[in-house]
């Protein structure tokens, strides 16, 4: 199901007008403005060419037709044919002018959105449903391209056509022209009334499309779970409920559009009928020529399409404005700073030796309430250069959160973390992440080859030798049996592989670049005991030259480490060797014993720091 707390509307956009919202597209439109302006001018000329038809008809009716001149009639017909061909060619030219630049605008916006999403912090992605982001990068951008190609141009074109047409009407007969202008005021009032209602419903529909996209995406990615637990009916029910909700919103949009159309179409039709009756009476009285009445009515009928199209053009403009809002809600989100944090960069680094150090580190999630206790509180820990430290603790003690702070996936809210004495907030993020390699408990693979997935963890200069070494360390010899070896496509999220195979590739990705610092979040949890032993033996050689922090749950993994830190309730409760903590700390012994987790440890850990812990600090 979609994340219910994913933001659906930026409050700052609540009172923003449609025009001001759409003006935010200008930086993308500016590079192609010449062609778009040219296309609009061509379309205006083409549309106004159609208004010449009634004038030719007037000349034909009052001239050749009245005088019985066949040659004049043929001449008039030829002129009408040439005008029609010219109008068609001009509209074709307009379409050619806008096709390429608007495709470029859409591509640029999509590329910027994707680039920006990569720079946004993890906390942003935790809050937003993936379907909402997908709909902004697909459906919303398609709406914006359509708006720039059609509604934007034709609002200008039809507006200019109506102005020129009204001038022609008033020039032909002022009285009849005023009759046709009578509905203008009520039409403007009606459009203004319905605009706000349509905007709100259009925004709601686009957000619901994002929710529906999320359900589809999650159902496809989680199809094994759905089938395994026989939950296809409940998923279908959830999809059906969201579809029904979206259908209701779309019907609400249709009702509003129907009301707009009723006003926009009925009032001009009534005005044309009144003008026809009045004009016919005047022709019969000899106050108006037949040709003038024909030309007047032809002009009025020619203006029906520009007037009637205003309804759906305004509706498309409203949808485009909400699509623009949704697009910039993401683009306005604050990205991670590429370089160091200014304030921290100016401050001197704390005293201390090399390796990885946590100095009074505290962390609270950005959306946590003020009364919510911190996830991590006053963490003091020192992983010495070349040392491997295991991080042990019960579920929810903050182990994964602590490891995520090292590569700055989250920012500390208090204290500092240093690498070889340098504050990580004073480092460029890109440089920091070349120093620190990570492997998460849940391995994520991409729709790429085995080799491409592994080499993602190395510099561009890494090649076949580094790939082979990393696969050997991770005991990923299964890759040799794949159809194309390391060139085999692993499929979306690597689901064509087993959990253990994915985890070994993720571990290979972490070690392929021979990083100075290694952060592993329970990297061997999906392996059988025999494969785990082989991986641990190979991993010891890698860890010998690397400063590593390893989250561990099993004694076999803990024994990879030189020392162990026990994390309890967001604090470091004890630090020492595996044997020391087994002997001196009841909570650690309980965690390592594999006893029933519902039982409590036999003794509370001492509040006083051990000698080993004091040494670590």
FENKANOR-V526887 format. One record per pair of residues at least 4 apart in sequence whose ideal C-beta (glycine too) atoms are under 7 Angstrom apart, sorted by the first residue. I is the first residue (numbers start at 1). J is the second residue. Records with the same first field share a line. If there is no record, write none. Layout:
BEGIN
I: J, J
END
This chain:
BEGIN
1: 215, 238
2: 6, 129, 131, 211, 214, 215
3: 129
5: 127
6: 127, 128, 129, 132
7: 127, 329
8: 207
9: 13, 203
10: 325, 329
13: 21, 325
16: 20, 21
17: 21
18: 22, 317, 318, 321
19: 23
21: 321, 324, 325
22: 320, 321, 324
24: 324, 328
25: 29, 144, 324
26: 30
28: 105, 108, 109
29: 33, 36, 105, 148
32: 36, 101, 104, 105
33: 37
34: 38
35: 39, 97, 98, 101
36: 40, 98, 101
37: 41
38: 42, 97
39: 43, 94, 97, 98, 153
40: 44, 153, 156, 157
41: 45
42: 46, 90, 93, 94, 97
43: 47, 91, 94, 153, 157
44: 48, 157, 160
45: 49, 90
46: 87, 90, 91, 94
47: 157, 161
48: 161, 164
49: 83, 86, 87, 90
50: 87, 302
51: 164, 165, 168, 299, 302
52: 56, 83
53: 57, 80, 83, 298, 302
54: 58, 295, 298, 299, 302
55: 59, 295
56: 60, 76, 79, 80
57: 61, 294, 295, 298
58: 62, 291, 292, 294, 295
59: 63, 76
60: 64, 65, 73, 76
61: 65, 66, 290, 291, 294
62: 66, 289, 291
63: 67, 72
64: 69, 72, 73, 76
65: 73
69: 73
70: 74
71: 75
72: 76
73: 77
74: 78
75: 79
76: 80
77: 81
78: 82
79: 83
80: 84
81: 85
82: 86
83: 87
84: 88
85: 89
86: 90
87: 91
88: 92
89: 93
90: 94
91: 95
92: 96
93: 97
94: 98
95: 99
98: 102, 149
99: 103
100: 104
101: 105
102: 106, 145, 148, 149
103: 107
104: 108
105: 109, 145, 148
106: 110, 141, 145
107: 111
108: 112
109: 113, 141
110: 114, 137, 141
111: 115
112: 116
113: 117, 136, 137, 327, 330, 331
114: 118, 137
115: 119
116: 120, 330, 331, 335
117: 133
119: 335, 336
120: 124, 125, 333, 335
121: 336
122: 126, 409, 410
123: 127, 365, 366, 410
124: 128, 333
127: 367
128: 132, 133
129: 210, 214
130: 134, 214, 217
131: 135, 210, 211, 213, 214, 217
132: 136, 210, 214
133: 137, 330
134: 138, 213, 217
135: 139, 140, 209, 210, 213
136: 140, 326, 327, 330
137: 141
138: 142
139: 143, 209
140: 144, 206, 323, 326, 327
141: 145
142: 146
143: 147, 319, 320, 323
144: 148, 320, 323, 324
145: 149
146: 150
147: 151, 152, 316, 317, 320
148: 152
150: 154
151: 155, 313, 316, 317, 320
153: 157
154: 158, 309, 313
155: 159, 313, 317
156: 160
157: 161
158: 162, 306, 309, 310
159: 163
160: 164
161: 165, 306
162: 166, 303, 306, 307
163: 167
164: 168
165: 169, 299, 302, 303
166: 170, 177, 181
167: 171
168: 172, 299
169: 177, 180, 296, 299, 300
170: 174, 177
172: 292, 295, 296
173: 177, 288, 292, 296
174: 178
175: 179
176: 180, 275, 278, 279, 296
177: 181
178: 182
179: 271, 274, 275, 278
180: 271, 272, 275, 300
182: 271
183: 187, 267, 268, 271
184: 188
185: 189
186: 190, 267
187: 191, 263, 264, 267
188: 192
189: 193
190: 194, 260, 263
191: 195, 260, 314
194: 198, 256, 259, 260
195: 199, 314, 318
196: 200
197: 201, 256
198: 202, 253, 256, 315, 318
199: 203, 318, 321, 322
200: 204
201: 205, 249, 252, 253, 256
202: 206, 253, 318, 319, 322
203: 207, 322
204: 208, 249
205: 209, 246, 249, 250, 253
206: 210, 322, 323, 326
207: 211
208: 212, 242, 245, 246, 249
209: 213, 246
210: 214
211: 215, 242
212: 216, 242, 243, 246
213: 217
214: 218
215: 219, 238, 239, 242
216: 220
217: 221
218: 222
219: 223, 226, 235
221: 493
222: 226
223: 227
224: 228
225: 229
226: 231, 232, 235
227: 232
231: 235
232: 236
233: 237
234: 238
235: 239
236: 240
237: 241
238: 242
239: 243
240: 244
241: 245
242: 246
243: 247
244: 248
245: 249
246: 250
247: 251
248: 252
249: 253
250: 254
251: 255
252: 256
253: 257
254: 258
255: 259
256: 260
257: 261, 311, 315
258: 262
259: 263
260: 264, 311
261: 265, 311
262: 266
263: 267
264: 307, 308, 310, 311
265: 269, 308
266: 270
267: 271
268: 272, 304, 307
269: 273
270: 274
271: 275
272: 276, 300
273: 277
274: 278
275: 279, 300
276: 280, 297
277: 281
278: 282
279: 283, 288, 293, 296
280: 284
281: 285
282: 287, 288
283: 288, 290, 293
288: 292, 293
290: 294
291: 295
292: 296
293: 297
294: 298
295: 299
296: 300
297: 301
298: 302
299: 303
303: 307
304: 308
305: 309
309: 313
310: 314
311: 315
312: 316
313: 317
314: 318
315: 319
316: 320
317: 321
318: 322
319: 323
320: 324
321: 325
322: 326
323: 327
324: 328
325: 329
327: 331
328: 332
336: 429
337: 341
338: 428, 429, 430
339: 428
340: 344, 345, 425, 426, 427, 428
341: 345, 425
342: 346
343: 347
344: 423, 425, 426
345: 426
349: 418, 421, 422, 423
350: 359, 416, 418
352: 357, 418, 421
353: 421
354: 385, 420, 421
355: 382, 383, 384, 385, 387, 420, 547
356: 383, 406, 419, 517, 547, 549
357: 382, 417, 418
358: 379, 380, 381, 415, 417
359: 380, 415, 416, 418
360: 378, 380, 414, 415
361: 376, 379, 405, 412, 414, 415, 417
362: 374, 376, 377, 378, 412, 413, 414, 415
363: 374, 375, 376, 401, 405, 410, 412, 413
364: 368, 372, 374, 375, 413
365: 375
368: 372
374: 570
375: 398, 401, 570
376: 398, 401, 402, 570
377: 570, 571
378: 571
379: 402, 572
380: 572, 617
381: 565, 572, 616
382: 616, 617
383: 387, 389, 547, 549
385: 547
386: 545, 547
387: 547, 562, 563
388: 543, 548, 550, 560, 561, 562
389: 549, 561, 562, 563, 565
390: 550, 552, 557, 558, 561, 564
391: 399, 402, 549, 550, 551, 552, 565, 567
392: 552, 558, 564, 566, 567, 588, 591
393: 397, 399, 566, 567, 568
394: 591
397: 567, 568, 569, 570
398: 402, 567, 570
399: 403, 551, 567
400: 404, 521, 551
402: 567
403: 519, 521, 549, 551
404: 409, 410
405: 410, 412, 417
406: 417, 436, 519, 549
407: 432, 433, 436, 438, 519
408: 424, 429, 432
412: 417
416: 423
417: 424
418: 422, 423, 424
419: 424, 435, 517
422: 426, 427
424: 432
427: 431, 432
428: 432
429: 433
430: 434
431: 435
432: 436
435: 515, 516, 517
436: 515, 517, 519
437: 457, 510, 511, 513, 515, 518
438: 510, 519
439: 506, 507, 510, 520, 521, 523
440: 506, 521
441: 521, 522, 525
443: 502, 503, 505, 506
444: 493
445: 453, 490, 493, 494, 502, 505
446: 453
447: 489, 491, 492
448: 452, 453, 489
449: 453, 486, 487, 488, 489
450: 454, 479, 482, 486, 488, 490, 505
451: 455, 467, 486, 487
452: 456
453: 490, 505, 509
454: 467, 470, 471, 505, 508, 509, 512
455: 462, 467, 512
456: 509
457: 509, 510, 512, 513
458: 462, 466, 512, 513
459: 513
462: 466, 512, 513
463: 467
464: 468
465: 469
466: 470, 512
467: 471, 486, 512
468: 472
469: 473
470: 474, 508, 511, 512
471: 476, 479, 508
472: 538
473: 508, 511, 538, 539, 542
474: 504, 505, 507, 508, 535
475: 504, 531, 534, 535, 538
476: 504, 505, 508
478: 501
479: 485, 486
480: 485
482: 488
483: 488
484: 488
490: 494, 496, 497
491: 495, 496
494: 502
497: 501, 502
499: 503, 526
500: 504, 526, 527, 528, 531
501: 505
502: 506
503: 507, 523, 526, 527
504: 508
505: 509
506: 510
507: 511, 523
508: 512
510: 518, 520
511: 542
515: 546
516: 546, 547
517: 546, 547
518: 546, 548
519: 549
520: 548, 550, 551
521: 551
522: 551, 552, 553
524: 532, 535, 557
525: 553
527: 531, 532, 535
528: 532
529: 533
530: 534
531: 535
532: 536, 556
533: 537
534: 538
535: 539
536: 540, 556, 560
539: 543, 560
540: 544, 560
542: 546
543: 548, 560
550: 557, 560, 561
552: 557, 558
553: 557
555: 559, 592
558: 564, 578
559: 578
563: 575, 576, 577
564: 576, 577, 578, 581
565: 572, 575
566: 573, 574, 581, 585, 587, 588
567: 572, 573
568: 573, 587, 605
573: 587, 605
574: 581, 585, 588, 605, 610, 613
575: 612, 613, 616
576: 580, 581, 610, 612, 613
578: 582
579: 583
580: 584, 612
581: 585, 588
582: 588, 589, 592
584: 610
585: 589, 605
586: 590, 601, 602, 603, 605
587: 591, 601, 605
588: 592
589: 593
590: 595, 601
595: 599
609: 613, 614
611: 615
612: 616
613: 617
END
